[in-house]
Amino acid sequence: MANVPGDLKYTEDHEWARVQGKVVVVGVTDHAQTSLGDVVYVELPKVGAKVSKGDAVGTIESVKAVSELFSPVSGTVVKVNDELSESPEDINMEPYGDGWLLEIELSDPKQVDGLLDAAAYTELLKNA
């Protein structure tokens, strides 16, 4: 069974969101990294980019496939994990730690309420 930390929010596209005030840290879930296989390359948006909830904001390339990364919220990209260009395998090894992808400053904090909690995401995985 995939690791689903209880303190995060989730999307149906298998991204996680860690809410820190007005900023949301975004990554892909343990389930997503397992499904992808070994990650070899990540393309992330530029700092300062405006993103909208549900928009494709980057790609994650693995030995199996290329998958789009979707923004769980709307806002402005304030930070990206530059370390991933040198060590994309961090996504596989620590999807909830060093494998984080980007930080978005929320334009509408209420959007966080629309994300799945750990119980709802676990239920989604059971039905996948």
N, C-alpha and C positions, 0 to 999 in steps of 0.2 A: 504494500500500500504506500502511496506517495506521502511525503512529509508535507503537512498543511499547518503551518504555525497559526495559532489562534489570534495573534495580535495584528494580523494583516488583513487587507481586503483583497478581493479577487475578481477577475473578469471571466466570462465564459470562453474567452480566447486564451486563457491560461497565463495571463500576466498577474503579478501581485503588485499591491500598492501599500507602502508604509507611510501613513499620514504623520507628518511632523509639522504641526501648525499649518501654515499656508503652503507648505511644500510637500509634494508627494514623491517618494523614492519609488522607482518602478523597476521591476525585473520580471523574469519568467519563472514559473513555478517548477517545483521538482518534477511534477508530472510532465511538463513541457520539455524540460531538458532530457529526461529519460526517453521520451518519444523521439526527440530530435537525434539522439545519439551524440557522438563526439562533435562539439562545436569547433569550427576551424576559422570562422571569420564573423565579425559583427560590423554592421553599418548603422551608425546612430545619427540622429539629427544634429545640427549645429546649435551651440549655445545661442540663445536669443530667438530661436525659431518659435513661431506660434503654432500650437497644435490644438486640434479639436478632438473631443472624446470620440473614439472609434476609428480615427484616422490611422492609416499606416504611417509610422514614423521612422521605420528602419527595417533592416533585415537581419536574420540570424542564419548563417550558413553552417550546415553540418555535413558530415560525410554522406548522409542520406538524402538531404533535401535543403532547399532554401525556404525559410518561413518568414512571413511578415510579422513585424512587431507593431501592435496596435496601442494607441494611447488610451489609458483607462479614464483620463480626465482631460478637460480643456485648460489651456494655460500657456505659459512660456517656459521653454527649456532653459533652466538656470545652471545645469551641470550635466556632463556626461562622464561615464567611466572610461577615461582614456587608457587605463591599464589593460582593457580588454583587447586593444589592438595588438599588444604584445603577448597576452595570455588569455585568449578566448576560452580556454578550458576551465577558467574560473567559474563560468556559467554552469558547467557540469559538476564541478567539485563543490562549489558553495553558492547555489542559486539564490539563497536568501542572505548571503554575506558579501564576499568580494565579487560575486558575480552579478551585482546590481548593474543596471544599464544606464538610467538617467534620472534626473530630478526635474520635476515640473512645478512651477509656482502656479497655484490654482487661480483661475479667473472666476470660478464659481464653486466655492467650498461645498455647496449642497450636493454637487455631483458625487461626492464620496459616499453619500447615503444610498446611492443607487448601485453601489458595488456589492458583490457577494461577501458574506462573512465566511469564516472557516467552515462552519457546519453546512452552509448552502453549497459551498464549493466542493466539499467532500461528497455531498449528495450528487452533485453534477458528475463527479468522477465515477461514482457507482453506476450511473446510467449511461456512461459514455460507451 
